[in-house]
Amino acid sequence: MASPSLRGVVRTVMIVTACAIALYLVWRVRAVVRLAGISLFFALTLEPIVDGADRRTRAPRGVIILAVYTVLIAGIALVGYVVVPSMVKEVQQLSHDAPRYALELRHNGTFRHYDDRYHISAKLVQDAQRLPQLLGHLVGPLKDVTVQAFSFIGQLVTVLALAFLLVLHGRDYVGMGLSLTGDRKERYRQLIIEINRAVADYMLGNVVISVLATLATWVVLSILGVPYALSLGFVVGFFDLIPLVGATLGAIVVGLATLTVGFPTATIVWVAFIIVWQRFEDYVVQPFVYGRALHVNPIVTIISVIAGAELLGVLGALLAIPTAAAVQIVLRDWWSHRERGAEVAPSSSAPPMTQPSP
């Protein structure tokens, strides 16, 4: 092997240094990068809705985006207005009626046997009566809450503003970027279209599935006579947005609420329903809603969800699967063109055939 030239060594050192500086700058502005990524996913989610309204109306695109924002904010405010007061009342009622529920539980012979040995009901009553006090401690100092609230509002406004611009001028930005790719323009355009479709289908599909889970929970809990059935339905719908474990967490919360209504019949019915519903959601609802947009390896799904939750919490877990799907689309495109290039290379390097001389 020939020794590297001085020019090659200098070039390699400059490339490594430039990459290190770029990574350091990205790390310093990681909060901005995180907000930009969230804005991009939010914009990809809203784009099909805005495009559909844009085709059916003559209103300016900016007005349509503002109308969608208004509907979303009103829906979130309505959910908060319904859920928060109901959950507070549910906690207060549970705390007040805890001794009666413990007495009813002792009517069960099996539970009474273990309760006499481990004093379960006394501990449950004590913890339940302390729930309002614990909620007060969770609020924290007013100063910290105020600072965090202002920080969250600032980040929310930033995300909404960036998403607004991306939905409004996204095609122009993509066109400017594609104009720099030369002969690969159509290839990258198709790649962007596939990523856009996969991310939008997943995000919208996840919202649709959560709405269906909310309605199904509301109906079942209303039939069982569980108080605040609609609020608990919203809780299940919210947790259902979280991949892998969200539905289970929501089911546990509702299961605790069913303990106050006809124990153990209501709890058994709820557990049976949620098991059937999750199977129906996994094998019927999700394939129908997502279609063929996502085909992510299960191992990649689990790892991406864990990594996303570690980086961004619940939001990271929500964005992990579409991110993995986008990366998978890019890698699949790269690999297919690499194999195609490998097939063309030997044929192009073969010597030309010569006609035999007479």
N, C-alpha and C positions, 0 to 999 in steps of 0.2 A: 504493500500500500504506500502510495506517495504521501510525503509529509504535507500538511496543509500550508497554504500560502499565508503570508501576513495579512493580505486583504481578506481572505476567508475567515481567519481568526477574528479580525476586527469586526467583520460583519456579524458573525455569530454572537460575539460579546454584546454588540449593540442591540441585536434582536432580543437576547435574553434580558438585557437591562430594560429595554422598552416594555417587554411583557411584565416584568416585575413592577415597574412604575405604574403600568395600567392596572394591574391587580391591586396594588396598594391604594390607588385613587378610588377604584371601585369599592374597596373595603371601607374607605373613609366616608363615602357617600352611600353606604349600603341602605340607609333609611330612605333616601331618595329613590334608589333602584327598586326597593321593595314597594314603595307607593306607585312607581311607574308600572311595575309588573301587575299589581292589583288593578290599576286603571285599565291596563290592556285587556285583562280577562273580563272586566266589567263591560268594557266597550264591545268586545266580541260577543258577550251575552246579549247586549241590547241591540246589536246591529241587525239581526233578523227581524226583530219587532219593528224597529225604525224603518227598515227597507219595506216591510209589508205595508205599513201605514203610508209610506211615501208613494208607493205604487197606487194606492187606492184614494189618495187625497191630493189636492193641489197646494196644500200648505207648505211653506218653506221647511226645509229639513231641520233647521234650528228650532223652529216652533214645535215640531213633532218631538224632538228630543226633550225639550222643556216639559211638554205634556206628559211624556213617559216618566220623567223625573217626578212630576207632581203626583201622578198616580202611585208611584212607588213610595214616596214619602207619606202620602195619605194612608196607604195600606199599612206601613210600619207603625204609624201613629195610632191607627185603629187597633192593631194587634196589641201594642203596648197598653192602650186604654182598657182593653178587655182582659188581658192576661195579668198585668201587675196587680191591680186591686183584687182580682179574684184569688191570686196566689197568696196575697197577704191575708185575706179573710180565711183561706183554707188553712194556713199555718196557725192562725189564732184559734180557729175552731178545733183543729187537731190538738193544740196545746190545752184547750179548755176541757175537751172531752176525753183526754187520754186516760184518766182513771176508769171511766165507764168502758172504754174499749179494752183495757187490760182485764176488767172483770168479765167481760164477754169472752175474751180469749181463754180464761181459766175454766170455762164451761167445757172446753175440749179436754178429754182425759189425757191424751198424749202430751199436750202442751202443759197441763197442770202437773204432770209427773216431772218434767224437766224444769218447770218453774219453781217447784218446791226445792229442787236441788240447787239451781243456779240463780234463782231470784231474777228471772228475766223481766217479768212484768214490772217490778219495782224500778229497775234500771230504765226500762222504756218510758215509764211515766215520768221519771225524773228528767230524762233527756228531752222528752216532748214538751214538758212545762218550761224548759229553758230555751225553747226555740225562738220566741220573740226577743229574748235577751241576746241570743247568739246572732240574730239578724242585725240587731243594733250594733254589736261589735264588728260585724262584717263591713258595715258602712265605712268605718275608719274615720280618721280626723278630717274635718271639713276642708282644711287647707289642701291635703293630698287629693281629696275627691275633686275639688275645684280645679286644681292644676291638671289632673288627668282628664277631666271633662273638657277643658279648653284644648288640651293637646289632641284629644280624639276628634273634637269638632274641626280643628284646623286640618287634621289629616283627612277627614271625611270631605271637607270642602275641596282639598287638593285633588283627591281621587275623582270626585264628581266633575271638577273643571277639566282635568286631563282626559277623562272618559268622554266628556262632551266634545272636546276638540278632536279626539280620535274618531268618534263616530261621524262628526261633521265633515272632517277633511281627511279621513283615513285613506280613501282611495287615492287622493292626490299625493299623500306621503308615500304610499306603496309604489305609485307610478314613478315618483322621483327616485326611489331606491332601485327599482327595476331598470331604470334607464342607465344605471351604472354597471349593469351585469353583462352587457354586450350580447353575444350570441346565445347566452343561457337565459335570456329574459323570459321566454315562454315556459321553460322548465321551472324556474323559480316562481313564476306566476301561478302555475298549477300547484306547486308545493304550498304556497301561501293560502290558496283556496281550500286545499284539503285540511290544513291546520285550522283555518277559520271555521270550517264546517264542523270539525271534530270538537273543538272547544265550545262552540255555540250550542251544538246539539247536547253536549254533556251538561253544561250549566243550565240550559233551559229544561232539559229532561230531569235534572235533579230537583229543580223547583216544582215541576209538575208532579213528580213522585211524592214530594213532601206535602203538597196540597192534598193529594189523594189520601195519604196517611193521616193528615189532619181530619179530613171529612170522615174517614172510616172510624177513627178513634172517637170522634164526636158522636157518631151514630151508636156505636157499641156502648159507650159509657152512658149515653142518655137512656138506652134500653135498660141498663143495669141500675139506673138511678143514682149514679155517682155525681156528687155536687161539682159544679163548675166544669162540666164536661167539655165545653168549648175551649176554655182556657187550657185544660189538660191536652186537648187535641192540638192546640198551637204549640204546646211544649213538645209533643211527640213529633210534630212536623219540623220544628226547629232542629231537634236532635237528629232527625232523619236526614238532614243535609250532610251530616258528618259521615264519611264513608266508613265501612266495616263495623264500627262499634256504636254509631249514633243511634240506630234503631233500638239496640239493646239498652242503652242508657235511658232513653225516653220510656221504654217499657217498664224499667225498674221504678222510675218516678211515678208513673201511673199506677203500678202495682201497689205502691205504698198508699196511694189515695184510695184504692179499692178496699183496703183493710177496714175502713170506716163504714163500709156498706155490706151488710150481710156476710161477714167473714165465716167460712172460707169460700162460699159459693161464688161471690163476685170475683174474687182473686183468681180462682181456678178457671172461671170463664174467660177472664182477661188474658191469662197466660196461654190458654188454648187458642184464643183468637190471635194473639200476637205471633205465635209460632206459625199458624196457618197463613197469616198475612205476610210475614217475612218470606215464607216459601213462595207465595203467590207473587210478591214483589220481585223476588230474585229471578223467577223462571218465566213470568208472564209480563209484568209491567215494565221492568227494565229493558228486556229485549225489544218490546214493542216501542217504547219511548226513545231509546238510544239508537235503535236500528243497527246498522253496520258501521256506525261512526267510530266506535271504540273497540279495539281488540288488544287490550293490554295484558301482558302476561301476569298471572296472579302473584308470582313472587315479586315482580316489579311493582305491582299495585301496593302490596303490603309495605315494601321498603320505602316507596315514594310517600305513602301516607304517614309513616312513622317519621320520615325526614321532614316532611312538610309541617307536621304537628310540632316537631322540635324547633323549627325555625319561626313559624308564625302562629302556632297554637291551632285553634279551631279553623281559622281562615286558611292556614297552610295545609291542613288536612283536606279541606274542601278543594283547594287549587291543585293538589298533588296529582290527582289522576289525569285531569286534562293536560297538565304539564308533561307527565310521562307519555301521554298519547302524542303530544306534539313532538317530543324528542324521538319517539319511535317512528313517526312519519318521516322526520328528517333523516334518521339513520337508514330506514328502508329505501328512501330515494337515493341516498349516497351509495348504498350497497348495490342496488340494481344498476346504476350507471357505472359503477366500478366493474361489475361483472361484464356489462356490455362492452366496456372499453377493453377488458382482457380478452374477450372473444374477437374483437376487431383487430387487435394488435398483431397476433400471429399471421392472420391472413394478409394484412397489409405489408408485413415484412417478408413474405414468401417471394422467392425470385420469380420473375415473369417467365411464362412458358414460351419456348422458342419453337418455331416451325422447323421441321426437318428439311434439310436442303435436298433438292432433287438430285 
